[in-house]
């Protein structure tokens, strides 16, 4: 997981930011990468798989929100995190 670690500080809008959509998307991306790696070795862990699917859906909703409000922030997030869309 070390090769695709996300620097969360790049997505903070101020020093104590933990609630902005940008930061939440970056945090979810980090958790999704960890869960994906976990499911690679623990194939039958269906509760973690369900959590992963919920995280992906929640990240998609936040990405849609950011895209509706600011196209340039959306593009920055997509390219910075290496997401497909």
N, CA, C and O atoms as a Maestro MAE file, in Angstrom:
{
 s_m_m2io_version
 :::
 2.0.0
}

f_m_ct {
 s_m_title
 :::
 protein
 m_atom[340] {
  # First column is atom index #
  i_m_mmod_type
  r_m_x_coord
  r_m_y_coord
  r_m_z_coord
  i_m_residue_number
  s_m_chain_name
  s_m_pdb_residue_name
  s_m_pdb_atom_name
  i_m_atomic_number
  :::
  1 25 0.817 -1.198 0.000 1 A "UNK " " N  " 7
  2 3 0.000 0.000 0.000 1 A "UNK " " CA " 6
  3 2 0.854 1.253 0.000 1 A "UNK " " C  " 6
  4 15 0.345 2.340 -0.273 1 A "UNK " " O  " 8
  5 25 2.107 1.132 0.292 2 A "UNK " " N  " 7
  6 3 2.965 2.298 0.398 2 A "UNK " " CA " 6
  7 2 3.144 3.021 -0.936 2 A "UNK " " C  " 6
  8 15 3.362 4.232 -0.950 2 A "UNK " " O  " 8
  9 25 3.056 2.297 -2.064 3 A "UNK " " N  " 7
  10 3 3.267 2.951 -3.351 3 A "UNK " " CA " 6
  11 2 2.094 3.802 -3.796 3 A "UNK " " C  " 6
  12 15 2.278 4.690 -4.629 3 A "UNK " " O  " 8
  13 25 0.887 3.570 -3.275 4 A "UNK " " N  " 7
  14 3 -0.264 4.381 -3.665 4 A "UNK " " CA " 6
  15 2 -0.867 5.107 -2.465 4 A "UNK " " C  " 6
  16 15 -2.086 5.248 -2.359 4 A "UNK " " O  " 8
  17 25 0.001 5.565 -1.561 5 A "UNK " " N  " 7
  18 3 -0.452 6.317 -0.407 5 A "UNK " " CA " 6
  19 2 -0.829 7.728 -0.837 5 A "UNK " " C  " 6
  20 15 -0.118 8.376 -1.605 5 A "UNK " " O  " 8
  21 25 -1.954 8.179 -0.325 6 A "UNK " " N  " 7
  22 3 -2.466 9.504 -0.653 6 A "UNK " " CA " 6
  23 2 -1.997 10.487 0.405 6 A "UNK " " C  " 6
  24 15 -2.103 10.204 1.599 6 A "UNK " " O  " 8
  25 25 -1.478 11.639 -0.010 7 A "UNK " " N  " 7
  26 3 -1.110 12.684 0.940 7 A "UNK " " CA " 6
  27 2 -2.350 13.510 1.238 7 A "UNK " " C  " 6
  28 15 -2.756 14.346 0.430 7 A "UNK " " O  " 8
  29 25 -2.946 13.277 2.391 8 A "UNK " " N  " 7
  30 3 -4.208 13.927 2.738 8 A "UNK " " CA " 6
  31 2 -4.062 15.433 2.911 8 A "UNK " " C  " 6
  32 15 -5.029 16.171 2.719 8 A "UNK " " O  " 8
  33 25 -2.866 15.902 3.272 9 A "UNK " " N  " 7
  34 3 -2.665 17.338 3.483 9 A "UNK " " CA " 6
  35 2 -2.857 18.146 2.200 9 A "UNK " " C  " 6
  36 15 -3.159 19.338 2.260 9 A "UNK " " O  " 8
  37 25 -2.686 17.512 1.047 10 A "UNK " " N  " 7
  38 3 -2.875 18.211 -0.225 10 A "UNK " " CA " 6
  39 2 -4.340 18.580 -0.463 10 A "UNK " " C  " 6
  40 15 -4.631 19.462 -1.271 10 A "UNK " " O  " 8
  41 25 -5.259 17.916 0.229 11 A "UNK " " N  " 7
  42 3 -6.681 18.123 -0.020 11 A "UNK " " CA " 6
  43 2 -7.376 18.908 1.088 11 A "UNK " " C  " 6
  44 15 -8.585 19.129 1.032 11 A "UNK " " O  " 8
  45 25 -6.613 19.329 2.095 12 A "UNK " " N  " 7
  46 3 -7.191 20.165 3.150 12 A "UNK " " CA " 6
  47 2 -7.295 21.599 2.653 12 A "UNK " " C  " 6
  48 15 -6.408 22.095 1.959 12 A "UNK " " O  " 8
  49 25 -8.390 22.255 3.017 13 A "UNK " " N  " 7
  50 3 -8.562 23.641 2.613 13 A "UNK " " CA " 6
  51 2 -7.989 24.599 3.650 13 A "UNK " " C  " 6
  52 15 -7.700 25.753 3.335 13 A "UNK " " O  " 8
  53 25 -7.824 24.131 4.881 14 A "UNK " " N  " 7
  54 3 -7.144 24.864 5.933 14 A "UNK " " CA " 6
  55 2 -6.543 23.859 6.898 14 A "UNK " " C  " 6
  56 15 -6.739 22.656 6.729 14 A "UNK " " O  " 8
  57 25 -5.821 24.320 7.900 15 A "UNK " " N  " 7
  58 3 -5.033 23.439 8.759 15 A "UNK " " CA " 6
  59 2 -5.863 22.380 9.481 15 A "UNK " " C  " 6
  60 15 -5.444 21.225 9.563 15 A "UNK " " O  " 8
  61 25 -7.025 22.747 10.002 16 A "UNK " " N  " 7
  62 3 -7.836 21.826 10.787 16 A "UNK " " CA " 6
  63 2 -8.989 21.218 9.990 16 A "UNK " " C  " 6
  64 15 -9.966 20.745 10.570 16 A "UNK " " O  " 8
  65 25 -8.879 21.231 8.690 17 A "UNK " " N  " 7
  66 3 -9.951 20.748 7.827 17 A "UNK " " CA " 6
  67 2 -10.075 19.231 7.894 17 A "UNK " " C  " 6
  68 15 -9.120 18.509 7.606 17 A "UNK " " O  " 8
  69 25 -11.252 18.753 8.276 18 A "UNK " " N  " 7
  70 3 -11.539 17.321 8.239 18 A "UNK " " CA " 6
  71 2 -12.887 17.050 7.594 18 A "UNK " " C  " 6
  72 15 -13.271 15.891 7.434 18 A "UNK " " O  " 8
  73 25 -13.613 18.095 7.221 19 A "UNK " " N  " 7
  74 3 -14.966 17.900 6.741 19 A "UNK " " CA " 6
  75 2 -15.229 18.292 5.311 19 A "UNK " " C  " 6
  76 15 -16.320 18.034 4.803 19 A "UNK " " O  " 8
  77 25 -14.268 18.909 4.635 20 A "UNK " " N  " 7
  78 3 -14.527 19.315 3.258 20 A "UNK " " CA " 6
  79 2 -14.655 18.083 2.374 20 A "UNK " " C  " 6
  80 15 -14.093 17.029 2.671 20 A "UNK " " O  " 8
  81 25 -15.390 18.226 1.299 21 A "UNK " " N  " 7
  82 3 -15.618 17.104 0.388 21 A "UNK " " CA " 6
  83 2 -14.298 16.605 -0.195 21 A "UNK " " C  " 6
  84 15 -14.116 15.399 -0.361 21 A "UNK " " O  " 8
  85 25 -13.381 17.509 -0.506 22 A "UNK " " N  " 7
  86 3 -12.095 17.120 -1.077 22 A "UNK " " CA " 6
  87 2 -11.339 16.194 -0.122 22 A "UNK " " C  " 6
  88 15 -10.832 15.148 -0.528 22 A "UNK " " O  " 8
  89 25 -11.273 16.589 1.141 23 A "UNK " " N  " 7
  90 3 -10.560 15.795 2.136 23 A "UNK " " CA " 6
  91 2 -11.246 14.450 2.359 23 A "UNK " " C  " 6
  92 15 -10.582 13.419 2.469 23 A "UNK " " O  " 8
  93 25 -12.570 14.464 2.426 24 A "UNK " " N  " 7
  94 3 -13.306 13.215 2.634 24 A "UNK " " CA " 6
  95 2 -13.093 12.246 1.478 24 A "UNK " " C  " 6
  96 15 -12.960 11.042 1.699 24 A "UNK " " O  " 8
  97 25 -13.060 12.752 0.252 25 A "UNK " " N  " 7
  98 3 -12.832 11.905 -0.918 25 A "UNK " " CA " 6
  99 2 -11.437 11.291 -0.852 25 A "UNK " " C  " 6
  100 15 -11.269 10.103 -1.129 25 A "UNK " " O  " 8
  101 25 -10.436 12.091 -0.485 26 A "UNK " " N  " 7
  102 3 -9.071 11.575 -0.379 26 A "UNK " " CA " 6
  103 2 -8.979 10.514 0.720 26 A "UNK " " C  " 6
  104 15 -8.316 9.492 0.540 26 A "UNK " " O  " 8
  105 25 -9.635 10.747 1.847 27 A "UNK " " N  " 7
  106 3 -9.629 9.784 2.943 27 A "UNK " " CA " 6
  107 2 -10.322 8.486 2.540 27 A "UNK " " C  " 6
  108 15 -9.838 7.396 2.848 27 A "UNK " " O  " 8
  109 25 -11.453 8.605 1.852 28 A "UNK " " N  " 7
  110 3 -12.164 7.413 1.385 28 A "UNK " " CA " 6
  111 2 -11.327 6.640 0.374 28 A "UNK " " C  " 6
  112 15 -11.332 5.409 0.380 28 A "UNK " " O  " 8
  113 25 -10.615 7.342 -0.485 29 A "UNK " " N  " 7
  114 3 -9.764 6.682 -1.469 29 A "UNK " " CA " 6
  115 2 -8.682 5.872 -0.776 29 A "UNK " " C  " 6
  116 15 -8.363 4.760 -1.197 29 A "UNK " " O  " 8
  117 25 -8.125 6.424 0.275 30 A "UNK " " N  " 7
  118 3 -7.111 5.710 1.046 30 A "UNK " " CA " 6
  119 2 -7.705 4.457 1.690 30 A "UNK " " C  " 6
  120 15 -7.083 3.395 1.660 30 A "UNK " " O  " 8
  121 25 -8.892 4.567 2.269 31 A "UNK " " N  " 7
  122 3 -9.552 3.422 2.894 31 A "UNK " " CA " 6
  123 2 -9.954 2.368 1.857 31 A "UNK " " C  " 6
  124 15 -9.852 1.168 2.114 31 A "UNK " " O  " 8
  125 25 -10.411 2.821 0.688 32 A "UNK " " N  " 7
  126 3 -10.786 1.896 -0.385 32 A "UNK " " CA " 6
  127 2 -9.566 1.103 -0.849 32 A "UNK " " C  " 6
  128 15 -9.666 -0.100 -1.090 32 A "UNK " " O  " 8
  129 25 -8.420 1.762 -0.975 33 A "UNK " " N  " 7
  130 3 -7.196 1.070 -1.386 33 A "UNK " " CA " 6
  131 2 -6.809 0.014 -0.348 33 A "UNK " " C  " 6
  132 15 -6.399 -1.091 -0.701 33 A "UNK " " O  " 8
  133 25 -6.941 0.361 0.925 34 A "UNK " " N  " 7
  134 3 -6.612 -0.587 1.990 34 A "UNK " " CA " 6
  135 2 -7.561 -1.784 1.970 34 A "UNK " " C  " 6
  136 15 -7.118 -2.928 2.075 34 A "UNK " " O  " 8
  137 25 -8.854 -1.530 1.836 35 A "UNK " " N  " 7
  138 3 -9.829 -2.621 1.808 35 A "UNK " " CA " 6
  139 2 -9.651 -3.504 0.568 35 A "UNK " " C  " 6
  140 15 -9.831 -4.719 0.645 35 A "UNK " " O  " 8
  141 25 -9.305 -2.909 -0.554 36 A "UNK " " N  " 7
  142 3 -9.075 -3.680 -1.771 36 A "UNK " " CA " 6
  143 2 -7.906 -4.631 -1.576 36 A "UNK " " C  " 6
  144 15 -7.962 -5.791 -1.983 36 A "UNK " " O  " 8
  145 25 -6.851 -4.133 -0.952 37 A "UNK " " N  " 7
  146 3 -5.696 -4.978 -0.663 37 A "UNK " " CA " 6
  147 2 -6.080 -6.092 0.321 37 A "UNK " " C  " 6
  148 15 -5.656 -7.236 0.157 37 A "UNK " " O  " 8
  149 25 -6.867 -5.767 1.321 38 A "UNK " " N  " 7
  150 3 -7.323 -6.747 2.306 38 A "UNK " " CA " 6
  151 2 -8.145 -7.851 1.644 38 A "UNK " " C  " 6
  152 15 -7.973 -9.031 1.948 38 A "UNK " " O  " 8
  153 25 -9.034 -7.457 0.743 39 A "UNK " " N  " 7
  154 3 -9.891 -8.441 0.090 39 A "UNK " " CA " 6
  155 2 -9.125 -9.311 -0.905 39 A "UNK " " C  " 6
  156 15 -9.603 -10.377 -1.294 39 A "UNK " " O  " 8
  157 25 -7.958 -8.871 -1.313 40 A "UNK " " N  " 7
  158 3 -7.132 -9.696 -2.176 40 A "UNK " " CA " 6
  159 2 -6.636 -10.942 -1.458 40 A "UNK " " C  " 6
  160 15 -6.466 -11.995 -2.073 40 A "UNK " " O  " 8
  161 25 -6.407 -10.820 -0.162 41 A "UNK " " N  " 7
  162 3 -5.930 -11.967 0.603 41 A "UNK " " CA " 6
  163 2 -7.043 -12.671 1.363 41 A "UNK " " C  " 6
  164 15 -6.934 -13.865 1.642 41 A "UNK " " O  " 8
  165 25 -8.111 -11.958 1.702 42 A "UNK " " N  " 7
  166 3 -9.231 -12.534 2.446 42 A "UNK " " CA " 6
  167 2 -10.468 -12.530 1.552 42 A "UNK " " C  " 6
  168 15 -11.357 -11.692 1.704 42 A "UNK " " O  " 8
  169 25 -10.509 -13.459 0.639 43 A "UNK " " N  " 7
  170 3 -11.513 -13.471 -0.424 43 A "UNK " " CA " 6
  171 2 -12.929 -13.646 0.113 43 A "UNK " " C  " 6
  172 15 -13.873 -13.101 -0.460 43 A "UNK " " O  " 8
  173 25 -13.097 -14.389 1.192 44 A "UNK " " N  " 7
  174 3 -14.440 -14.696 1.692 44 A "UNK " " CA " 6
  175 2 -14.950 -13.707 2.731 44 A "UNK " " C  " 6
  176 15 -15.975 -13.966 3.362 44 A "UNK " " O  " 8
  177 25 -14.273 -12.591 2.928 45 A "UNK " " N  " 7
  178 3 -14.671 -11.597 3.917 45 A "UNK " " CA " 6
  179 2 -15.768 -10.705 3.328 45 A "UNK " " C  " 6
  180 15 -15.500 -9.607 2.841 45 A "UNK " " O  " 8
  181 25 -16.998 -11.198 3.383 46 A "UNK " " N  " 7
  182 3 -18.101 -10.484 2.743 46 A "UNK " " CA " 6
  183 2 -18.517 -9.224 3.483 46 A "UNK " " C  " 6
  184 15 -19.030 -8.299 2.853 46 A "UNK " " O  " 8
  185 25 -18.320 -9.149 4.783 47 A "UNK " " N  " 7
  186 3 -18.682 -7.935 5.500 47 A "UNK " " CA " 6
  187 2 -17.758 -6.781 5.110 47 A "UNK " " C  " 6
  188 15 -18.210 -5.642 4.992 47 A "UNK " " O  " 8
  189 25 -16.485 -7.061 4.912 48 A "UNK " " N  " 7
  190 3 -15.574 -6.018 4.437 48 A "UNK " " CA " 6
  191 2 -15.888 -5.640 2.992 48 A "UNK " " C  " 6
  192 15 -15.760 -4.477 2.610 48 A "UNK " " O  " 8
  193 25 -16.297 -6.616 2.194 49 A "UNK " " N  " 7
  194 3 -16.673 -6.332 0.807 49 A "UNK " " CA " 6
  195 2 -17.869 -5.388 0.758 49 A "UNK " " C  " 6
  196 15 -17.913 -4.471 -0.062 49 A "UNK " " O  " 8
  197 25 -18.844 -5.621 1.649 50 A "UNK " " N  " 7
  198 3 -20.020 -4.747 1.704 50 A "UNK " " CA " 6
  199 2 -19.613 -3.335 2.121 50 A "UNK " " C  " 6
  200 15 -20.101 -2.351 1.567 50 A "UNK " " O  " 8
  201 25 -18.720 -3.247 3.095 51 A "UNK " " N  " 7
  202 3 -18.219 -1.939 3.512 51 A "UNK " " CA " 6
  203 2 -17.496 -1.223 2.399 51 A "UNK " " C  " 6
  204 15 -17.623 -0.009 2.243 51 A "UNK " " O  " 8
  205 25 -16.732 -1.980 1.617 52 A "UNK " " N  " 7
  206 3 -16.022 -1.405 0.475 52 A "UNK " " CA " 6
  207 2 -17.003 -0.837 -0.548 52 A "UNK " " C  " 6
  208 15 -16.815 0.272 -1.048 52 A "UNK " " O  " 8
  209 25 -18.042 -1.597 -0.853 53 A "UNK " " N  " 7
  210 3 -19.036 -1.127 -1.822 53 A "UNK " " CA " 6
  211 2 -19.754 0.120 -1.330 53 A "UNK " " C  " 6
  212 15 -20.054 1.019 -2.115 53 A "UNK " " O  " 8
  213 25 -20.029 0.176 -0.031 54 A "UNK " " N  " 7
  214 3 -20.671 1.361 0.533 54 A "UNK " " CA " 6
  215 2 -19.748 2.576 0.450 54 A "UNK " " C  " 6
  216 15 -20.196 3.684 0.153 54 A "UNK " " O  " 8
  217 25 -18.456 2.364 0.714 55 A "UNK " " N  " 7
  218 3 -17.486 3.458 0.618 55 A "UNK " " CA " 6
  219 2 -17.380 3.979 -0.812 55 A "UNK " " C  " 6
  220 15 -17.322 5.187 -1.037 55 A "UNK " " O  " 8
  221 25 -17.354 3.068 -1.769 56 A "UNK " " N  " 7
  222 3 -17.245 3.474 -3.179 56 A "UNK " " CA " 6
  223 2 -18.465 4.299 -3.581 56 A "UNK " " C  " 6
  224 15 -18.338 5.302 -4.283 56 A "UNK " " O  " 8
  225 25 -19.655 3.870 -3.134 57 A "UNK " " N  " 7
  226 3 -20.876 4.612 -3.464 57 A "UNK " " CA " 6
  227 2 -20.882 5.984 -2.808 57 A "UNK " " C  " 6
  228 15 -21.300 6.969 -3.418 57 A "UNK " " O  " 8
  229 25 -20.415 6.049 -1.560 58 A "UNK " " N  " 7
  230 3 -20.383 7.332 -0.856 58 A "UNK " " CA " 6
  231 2 -19.376 8.285 -1.508 58 A "UNK " " C  " 6
  232 15 -19.636 9.483 -1.620 58 A "UNK " " O  " 8
  233 25 -18.223 7.749 -1.939 59 A "UNK " " N  " 7
  234 3 -17.232 8.583 -2.622 59 A "UNK " " CA " 6
  235 2 -17.784 9.093 -3.946 59 A "UNK " " C  " 6
  236 15 -17.544 10.238 -4.328 59 A "UNK " " O  " 8
  237 25 -18.538 8.220 -4.659 60 A "UNK " " N  " 7
  238 3 -19.136 8.631 -5.930 60 A "UNK " " CA " 6
  239 2 -20.105 9.789 -5.720 60 A "UNK " " C  " 6
  240 15 -20.130 10.726 -6.518 60 A "UNK " " O  " 8
  241 25 -20.910 9.734 -4.642 61 A "UNK " " N  " 7
  242 3 -21.853 10.817 -4.344 61 A "UNK " " CA " 6
  243 2 -21.117 12.114 -4.058 61 A "UNK " " C  " 6
  244 15 -21.520 13.173 -4.539 61 A "UNK " " O  " 8
  245 25 -20.042 12.046 -3.280 62 A "UNK " " N  " 7
  246 3 -19.271 13.254 -2.989 62 A "UNK " " CA " 6
  247 2 -18.598 13.806 -4.246 62 A "UNK " " C  " 6
  248 15 -18.526 15.021 -4.430 62 A "UNK " " O  " 8
  249 25 -18.109 12.918 -5.109 63 A "UNK " " N  " 7
  250 3 -17.506 13.383 -6.362 63 A "UNK " " CA " 6
  251 2 -18.545 14.083 -7.241 63 A "UNK " " C  " 6
  252 15 -18.243 15.092 -7.877 63 A "UNK " " O  " 8
  253 25 -19.766 13.548 -7.275 64 A "UNK " " N  " 7
  254 3 -20.827 14.205 -8.037 64 A "UNK " " CA " 6
  255 2 -21.140 15.580 -7.458 64 A "UNK " " C  " 6
  256 15 -21.380 16.529 -8.205 64 A "UNK " " O  " 8
  257 25 -21.139 15.691 -6.130 65 A "UNK " " N  " 7
  258 3 -21.389 16.975 -5.461 65 A "UNK " " CA " 6
  259 2 -20.317 17.988 -5.849 65 A "UNK " " C  " 6
  260 15 -20.632 19.124 -6.203 65 A "UNK " " O  " 8
  261 25 -19.053 17.578 -5.782 66 A "UNK " " N  " 7
  262 3 -17.958 18.494 -6.119 66 A "UNK " " CA " 6
  263 2 -18.039 18.894 -7.587 66 A "UNK " " C  " 6
  264 15 -17.815 20.055 -7.929 66 A "UNK " " O  " 8
  265 25 -18.357 17.937 -8.454 67 A "UNK " " N  " 7
  266 3 -18.448 18.237 -9.880 67 A "UNK " " CA " 6
  267 2 -19.548 19.247 -10.170 67 A "UNK " " C  " 6
  268 15 -19.381 20.116 -11.026 67 A "UNK " " O  " 8
  269 25 -20.669 19.143 -9.466 68 A "UNK " " N  " 7
  270 3 -21.767 20.089 -9.659 68 A "UNK " " CA " 6
  271 2 -21.407 21.494 -9.197 68 A "UNK " " C  " 6
  272 15 -21.908 22.475 -9.748 68 A "UNK " " O  " 8
  273 25 -20.541 21.601 -8.189 69 A "UNK " " N  " 7
  274 3 -20.232 22.909 -7.619 69 A "UNK " " CA " 6
  275 2 -18.967 23.541 -8.185 69 A "UNK " " C  " 6
  276 15 -18.892 24.765 -8.299 69 A "UNK " " O  " 8
  277 25 -17.973 22.732 -8.542 70 A "UNK " " N  " 7
  278 3 -16.731 23.299 -9.059 70 A "UNK " " CA " 6
  279 2 -16.024 22.277 -9.945 70 A "UNK " " C  " 6
  280 15 -15.450 21.306 -9.452 70 A "UNK " " O  " 8
  281 25 -16.071 22.503 -11.231 71 A "UNK " " N  " 7
  282 3 -15.452 21.581 -12.190 71 A "UNK " " CA " 6
  283 2 -13.936 21.518 -12.014 71 A "UNK " " C  " 6
  284 15 -13.342 20.451 -12.171 71 A "UNK " " O  " 8
  285 25 -13.304 22.647 -11.690 72 A "UNK " " N  " 7
  286 3 -11.839 22.635 -11.557 72 A "UNK " " CA " 6
  287 2 -11.388 21.871 -10.308 72 A "UNK " " C  " 6
  288 15 -10.371 21.178 -10.349 72 A "UNK " " O  " 8
  289 25 -12.127 21.986 -9.201 73 A "UNK " " N  " 7
  290 3 -11.812 21.186 -8.010 73 A "UNK " " CA " 6
  291 2 -11.986 19.700 -8.308 73 A "UNK " " C  " 6
  292 15 -11.184 18.877 -7.869 73 A "UNK " " O  " 8
  293 25 -13.032 19.361 -9.053 74 A "UNK " " N  " 7
  294 3 -13.299 17.977 -9.436 74 A "UNK " " CA " 6
  295 2 -12.138 17.416 -10.256 74 A "UNK " " C  " 6
  296 15 -11.664 16.312 -9.987 74 A "UNK " " O  " 8
  297 25 -11.683 18.168 -11.251 75 A "UNK " " N  " 7
  298 3 -10.570 17.713 -12.092 75 A "UNK " " CA " 6
  299 2 -9.289 17.552 -11.287 75 A "UNK " " C  " 6
  300 15 -8.517 16.622 -11.520 75 A "UNK " " O  " 8
  301 25 -9.062 18.462 -10.333 76 A "UNK " " N  " 7
  302 3 -7.875 18.375 -9.479 76 A "UNK " " CA " 6
  303 2 -7.912 17.103 -8.641 76 A "UNK " " C  " 6
  304 15 -6.895 16.426 -8.487 76 A "UNK " " O  " 8
  305 25 -9.081 16.778 -8.100 77 A "UNK " " N  " 7
  306 3 -9.217 15.579 -7.277 77 A "UNK " " CA " 6
  307 2 -9.013 14.328 -8.117 77 A "UNK " " C  " 6
  308 15 -8.277 13.423 -7.723 77 A "UNK " " O  " 8
  309 25 -9.665 14.275 -9.275 78 A "UNK " " N  " 7
  310 3 -9.582 13.100 -10.145 78 A "UNK " " CA " 6
  311 2 -8.144 12.834 -10.573 78 A "UNK " " C  " 6
  312 15 -7.674 11.697 -10.509 78 A "UNK " " O  " 8
  313 25 -7.452 13.867 -11.006 79 A "UNK " " N  " 7
  314 3 -6.072 13.664 -11.462 79 A "UNK " " CA " 6
  315 2 -5.128 13.408 -10.285 79 A "UNK " " C  " 6
  316 15 -4.208 12.597 -10.398 79 A "UNK " " O  " 8
  317 25 -5.343 14.081 -9.172 80 A "UNK " " N  " 7
  318 3 -4.468 13.911 -8.014 80 A "UNK " " CA " 6
  319 2 -4.561 12.530 -7.393 80 A "UNK " " C  " 6
  320 15 -3.559 11.985 -6.930 80 A "UNK " " O  " 8
  321 25 -5.761 11.961 -7.381 81 A "UNK " " N  " 7
  322 3 -5.954 10.655 -6.774 81 A "UNK " " CA " 6
  323 2 -5.853 9.510 -7.779 81 A "UNK " " C  " 6
  324 15 -5.838 8.338 -7.404 81 A "UNK " " O  " 8
  325 25 -5.785 9.868 -9.062 82 A "UNK " " N  " 7
  326 3 -5.659 8.837 -10.085 82 A "UNK " " CA " 6
  327 2 -6.922 8.032 -10.260 82 A "UNK " " C  " 6
  328 15 -6.857 6.825 -10.495 82 A "UNK " " O  " 8
  329 25 -8.079 8.675 -10.152 83 A "UNK " " N  " 7
  330 3 -9.353 7.983 -10.297 83 A "UNK " " CA " 6
  331 2 -9.773 7.980 -11.763 83 A "UNK " " C  " 6
  332 15 -9.442 8.894 -12.518 83 A "UNK " " O  " 8
  333 25 -10.506 6.944 -12.153 84 A "UNK " " N  " 7
  334 3 -11.041 6.877 -13.523 84 A "UNK " " CA " 6
  335 2 -12.408 7.515 -13.524 84 A "UNK " " C  " 6
  336 15 -13.163 7.388 -12.560 84 A "UNK " " O  " 8
  337 25 -12.729 8.202 -14.604 85 A "UNK " " N  " 7
  338 3 -14.076 8.735 -14.812 85 A "UNK " " CA " 6
  339 2 -14.125 9.486 -16.094 85 A "UNK " " C  " 6
  340 15 -15.174 10.017 -16.458 85 A "UNK " " O  " 8
  :::
 }
 m_bond[339] {
  # First column is bond index #
  i_m_from
  i_m_to
  i_m_order
  :::
  1 1 2 1
  2 2 3 1
  3 3 4 2
  4 3 5 1
  5 5 6 1
  6 6 7 1
  7 7 8 2
  8 7 9 1
  9 9 10 1
  10 10 11 1
  11 11 12 2
  12 11 13 1
  13 13 14 1
  14 14 15 1
  15 15 16 2
  16 15 17 1
  17 17 18 1
  18 18 19 1
  19 19 20 2
  20 19 21 1
  21 21 22 1
  22 22 23 1
  23 23 24 2
  24 23 25 1
  25 25 26 1
  26 26 27 1
  27 27 28 2
  28 27 29 1
  29 29 30 1
  30 30 31 1
  31 31 32 2
  32 31 33 1
  33 33 34 1
  34 34 35 1
  35 35 36 2
  36 35 37 1
  37 37 38 1
  38 38 39 1
  39 39 40 2
  40 39 41 1
  41 41 42 1
  42 42 43 1
  43 43 44 2
  44 43 45 1
  45 45 46 1
  46 46 47 1
  47 47 48 2
  48 47 49 1
  49 49 50 1
  50 50 51 1
  51 51 52 2
  52 51 53 1
  53 53 54 1
  54 54 55 1
  55 55 56 2
  56 55 57 1
  57 57 58 1
  58 58 59 1
  59 59 60 2
  60 59 61 1
  61 61 62 1
  62 62 63 1
  63 63 64 2
  64 63 65 1
  65 65 66 1
  66 66 67 1
  67 67 68 2
  68 67 69 1
  69 69 70 1
  70 70 71 1
  71 71 72 2
  72 71 73 1
  73 73 74 1
  74 74 75 1
  75 75 76 2
  76 75 77 1
  77 77 78 1
  78 78 79 1
  79 79 80 2
  80 79 81 1
  81 81 82 1
  82 82 83 1
  83 83 84 2
  84 83 85 1
  85 85 86 1
  86 86 87 1
  87 87 88 2
  88 87 89 1
  89 89 90 1
  90 90 91 1
  91 91 92 2
  92 91 93 1
  93 93 94 1
  94 94 95 1
  95 95 96 2
  96 95 97 1
  97 97 98 1
  98 98 99 1
  99 99 100 2
  100 99 101 1
  101 101 102 1
  102 102 103 1
  103 103 104 2
  104 103 105 1
  105 105 106 1
  106 106 107 1
  107 107 108 2
  108 107 109 1
  109 109 110 1
  110 110 111 1
  111 111 112 2
  112 111 113 1
  113 113 114 1
  114 114 115 1
  115 115 116 2
  116 115 117 1
  117 117 118 1
  118 118 119 1
  119 119 120 2
  120 119 121 1
  121 121 122 1
  122 122 123 1
  123 123 124 2
  124 123 125 1
  125 125 126 1
  126 126 127 1
  127 127 128 2
  128 127 129 1
  129 129 130 1
  130 130 131 1
  131 131 132 2
  132 131 133 1
  133 133 134 1
  134 134 135 1
  135 135 136 2
  136 135 137 1
  137 137 138 1
  138 138 139 1
  139 139 140 2
  140 139 141 1
  141 141 142 1
  142 142 143 1
  143 143 144 2
  144 143 145 1
  145 145 146 1
  146 146 147 1
  147 147 148 2
  148 147 149 1
  149 149 150 1
  150 150 151 1
  151 151 152 2
  152 151 153 1
  153 153 154 1
  154 154 155 1
  155 155 156 2
  156 155 157 1
  157 157 158 1
  158 158 159 1
  159 159 160 2
  160 159 161 1
  161 161 162 1
  162 162 163 1
  163 163 164 2
  164 163 165 1
  165 165 166 1
  166 166 167 1
  167 167 168 2
  168 167 169 1
  169 169 170 1
  170 170 171 1
  171 171 172 2
  172 171 173 1
  173 173 174 1
  174 174 175 1
  175 175 176 2
  176 175 177 1
  177 177 178 1
  178 178 179 1
  179 179 180 2
  180 179 181 1
  181 181 182 1
  182 182 183 1
  183 183 184 2
  184 183 185 1
  185 185 186 1
  186 186 187 1
  187 187 188 2
  188 187 189 1
  189 189 190 1
  190 190 191 1
  191 191 192 2
  192 191 193 1
  193 193 194 1
  194 194 195 1
  195 195 196 2
  196 195 197 1
  197 197 198 1
  198 198 199 1
  199 199 200 2
  200 199 201 1
  201 201 202 1
  202 202 203 1
  203 203 204 2
  204 203 205 1
  205 205 206 1
  206 206 207 1
  207 207 208 2
  208 207 209 1
  209 209 210 1
  210 210 211 1
  211 211 212 2
  212 211 213 1
  213 213 214 1
  214 214 215 1
  215 215 216 2
  216 215 217 1
  217 217 218 1
  218 218 219 1
  219 219 220 2
  220 219 221 1
  221 221 222 1
  222 222 223 1
  223 223 224 2
  224 223 225 1
  225 225 226 1
  226 226 227 1
  227 227 228 2
  228 227 229 1
  229 229 230 1
  230 230 231 1
  231 231 232 2
  232 231 233 1
  233 233 234 1
  234 234 235 1
  235 235 236 2
  236 235 237 1
  237 237 238 1
  238 238 239 1
  239 239 240 2
  240 239 241 1
  241 241 242 1
  242 242 243 1
  243 243 244 2
  244 243 245 1
  245 245 246 1
  246 246 247 1
  247 247 248 2
  248 247 249 1
  249 249 250 1
  250 250 251 1
  251 251 252 2
  252 251 253 1
  253 253 254 1
  254 254 255 1
  255 255 256 2
  256 255 257 1
  257 257 258 1
  258 258 259 1
  259 259 260 2
  260 259 261 1
  261 261 262 1
  262 262 263 1
  263 263 264 2
  264 263 265 1
  265 265 266 1
  266 266 267 1
  267 267 268 2
  268 267 269 1
  269 269 270 1
  270 270 271 1
  271 271 272 2
  272 271 273 1
  273 273 274 1
  274 274 275 1
  275 275 276 2
  276 275 277 1
  277 277 278 1
  278 278 279 1
  279 279 280 2
  280 279 281 1
  281 281 282 1
  282 282 283 1
  283 283 284 2
  284 283 285 1
  285 285 286 1
  286 286 287 1
  287 287 288 2
  288 287 289 1
  289 289 290 1
  290 290 291 1
  291 291 292 2
  292 291 293 1
  293 293 294 1
  294 294 295 1
  295 295 296 2
  296 295 297 1
  297 297 298 1
  298 298 299 1
  299 299 300 2
  300 299 301 1
  301 301 302 1
  302 302 303 1
  303 303 304 2
  304 303 305 1
  305 305 306 1
  306 306 307 1
  307 307 308 2
  308 307 309 1
  309 309 310 1
  310 310 311 1
  311 311 312 2
  312 311 313 1
  313 313 314 1
  314 314 315 1
  315 315 316 2
  316 315 317 1
  317 317 318 1
  318 318 319 1
  319 319 320 2
  320 319 321 1
  321 321 322 1
  322 322 323 1
  323 323 324 2
  324 323 325 1
  325 325 326 1
  326 326 327 1
  327 327 328 2
  328 327 329 1
  329 329 330 1
  330 330 331 1
  331 331 332 2
  332 331 333 1
  333 333 334 1
  334 334 335 1
  335 335 336 2
  336 335 337 1
  337 337 338 1
  338 338 339 1
  339 339 340 2
  :::
 }
}
